[in-house]
Amino acid sequence: MGSTGMKQRAFEIEPSEHPAHGPLFSWVRTGKQETTILKATLLVNILVGLILLVPEIARGAETLQKIRIGFPSLAFSYMPFYVAKEKGLLKKYGLEAEYIQMRTTIQPQAVINGNINFFPSVSTGISAAVSGLPLVVVLSFCDGSPWVLVTSKEINKPQDLIGKKVAISGIRTSPHYFLLAALKKWEISEKDVGIITTGGTADSFTALASNQVAGTVLTPPFDDKAVSLGFKKFMFLGDLADIPYVGVVTSQAEIKNNREIIRRTLAALMESVAWLRANRAESAKMIADKFKVTQVEAEQTYATLIKILNKDGRLNPKIARGYLDLLRQERPIPADFDPQKFLDFSMLPAGR
């Protein structure tokens, strides 16, 4: 070639095959034109790929059924729910959960109205069902209750609570009934103690920590956390009465219309319980991070949780009967009232 008429070199590029759409390009020229063509070609193929993915993404999204669950506050007893969501177990069963904070006392009506699908307080569900609301307990996680009365150091004997304020999460909740059982044991009238409601266990802890009350009824890790702040565990209350703890309560209408969704929800939650049992270290870390407690406190909380979790998801009949006897102290309930009217464990995973 002469020095005055150098020609641009053309070059060949081997064809690249797209599995569905043939050659991406066969050749390009050098210089600006080849760069422009290459960029355009790559852009087109990226767009084609995205378009092909859209239906798959849409189909995946369509399979997730949304459920809503009401919780009064953060509590260690709800760990199966937290694990089910954070470890993708609900998604595994085609579910997407929304956890909504609301007071325990309004949860029964929220389920009846369709605002939520489930709530976790088995004692509240049974109490409402006995009063006539069409509610059903479909899962019960626990065979015991870990409630503890935690007080300021100035409370040295039960009579020191007379004239003082004690916080509970709500009227006719487990903390309320356990506190009443303790007062009865001590022969102290309920009227002699200022009982205030906070809405949830975490809020009761805050009321104690800020010295708004002389005592409160707590579960782990809040009881140990309170001790680290200078308060003391005055008395363990969990063995004073037969009171159901945490599980899943829903409505009769929900069972009739969405039985399969309930079945999948329970399967995810029971798998969550199995995960908690099998993953001590990671579970304790979750507790420490979620509740802002020390590793030692988290380990103690984990041990308490595993101790009270049952393996079949069913409510112990003795606890059901004992709770009905407790409710009879405040309202008329026939002696032959059948607990099976508000229990339905037929949707638990096979073998439970």
BELNORBEL-V573162 format. One record per helix or strand. SS is the DSSP state (alpha for helix, beta for strand). FROM is the first residue (numbers start at 1). TO is the last residue. If there is no record, write none. Layout:
# BELNORBEL-V573162
SS/FROM/TO  SS/FROM/TO
This chain:
# BELNORBEL-V573162
beta/17/18  beta/22/23  alpha/32/62  beta/65/71  alpha/76/86  alpha/89/92  beta/95/101  alpha/104/112  beta/118/121  alpha/122/130  beta/135/140  beta/142/142  beta/148/151  alpha/158/161  beta/165/168  alpha/174/185  alpha/190/192  beta/194/197  alpha/201/209  beta/215/218  alpha/222/228  beta/232/236  beta/246/251  alpha/252/257  alpha/259/278  alpha/280/291  alpha/295/308  beta/309/309  alpha/317/327  alpha/339/342  beta/343/343
